[in-house]
Structure formats: C-alpha cells, structure tokens
Amino acid sequence: MKEKITRKELAEEGLKAIQKIENEIKMENIIQDNKILFKLAGKTYRVRRLEHLEEQELEQVRRKKYLELIRDDSYQFKAQWIIDYKKKNIDINAKEKKIRDISFEIKQLMLRLAKTSNKTDVNNLVKSIEKLRDEQRDFVIDVTEKLHYCIENQLSIAVHSYATYLVLEVKKDKEWKRVFDNYETFEKCEDNQLISKAYYYVNYLMYGENYEFKNPKKSR
C-alpha cells in the first residue's frame, strides 16, 4: 500500500510545477494584452487582469477576510510567529536572508552561463545552479511551512484564490465565459492542475517574477 504523501512532498511538487510554468512563460511569451491563454484537457482557458468592478469586489473580500483573521485569537501576524520561533532557536529572518542570498548567487551564475561556451564549464555551472536551487527549495519549503498560518499569508492566499476565481475563463462557442458560477464551486473544484496553473498565472500577471509560493485554496 502506498504511503501517504507528506506536506513536504506536496510542497516540492508545487515548486516544481511553478518552475515548469515559469519556464513556459519565459520560453513561449504567452502574455498578450494583459492576458495569458493556456490549454488543458482539450479546452482553452485564459486569465486576465481584473476589471474595475472586480477590483472593488476583491477589496471587499480582502477586508472581510482580514477582519475575520484578526478577530480570531488563534491567528498571529508574521512578526509574532517569528518571535515565537526565535524562542525555540529557529531564526526565520536568517532563513529568509539565506533564500535571498541564494537567489543572488544563482543570478550571478546565470550571467556567467550566458557568457560561457566551453562545454565543461557549462555543465559545471548548470550543476552548481541546480544544487543551489535544491538548497533554496529546502529553505523555501521550511519557511513556507512555518509561516503558513500567519495572518499575512492566510490573507494573501484567500485574496489570490478569489482573484483567480474572478478572472479564470474558458472559451465556449468563440466566447469567453467564467469557469465557475460562484466562489463556492471554485473552492470545491478537484482539478488541481487547472487551479494551480491559473493561480500561478494570475500571480504572474499581478507581480511578474516577484511571486511567493503559496498553496491556492488552502487558507483554512
């Protein structure tokens, strides 16, 4: 019997999926007119930027969720979590700095890679980059797990999930229609591939490459 998959394994799979989608964006130049089109299971989908009325609706969702979180004593802000972890000799700030430092190292190696033509040097640089990415992934997973329930992250997940519901559309008879009739239906959707891909694309449209990995629809 197959063992139950761990949260770390789920996080690793999520990060791998993000990297794959990120590569698709960079290689295929799929962002056009503030929209991203993609195909899945024989259907054509798109995500787009929010319209004005949708932005107002999303802001109402943000306020409601924020009030819900701060009124619940079981939730804490990120700064409070960091203090609590510090008491247990876990330095979140140091871990986040390590993530940033590794990103800088990777960028430097990528610059060297772009200027290198020697096959041996190329292979060595690629291996070094892959090793750094593996190390960085471990830190990202660790920090993500430890701060998952902080108010800031829970609010971000809820808002981005709702934004995905608002702008995820499918093409039917040459017309674009919202995939889900309401947010409750979106939350119950079991097509993780569709939701994860759309969620990432929406974040990419909003923030470019400056995204942070979070699991969609997992705010509670």
Secondary structure, 3 states (H helix, E strand, C coil): CCCCCCHHHHHHHHHHHHHHHHHHHHHHCCEECCEEEEEECCEEEEEECCCHHHHHHHHHHHHHHHHHHHCCCCCECHHHHHHHHHHCCCCHHHHHHHHHHHHHHHHHHHHHHHCCCCHHHHHHHHHHHHHHHHHHHHHHHHHHHHCCCEHHHHHHHHHHHHHHHHHCEEEECCEEEECCCCHHHHHHCCCHHHHHHHHHHHHHHHHCCCCCCCCCCCCC
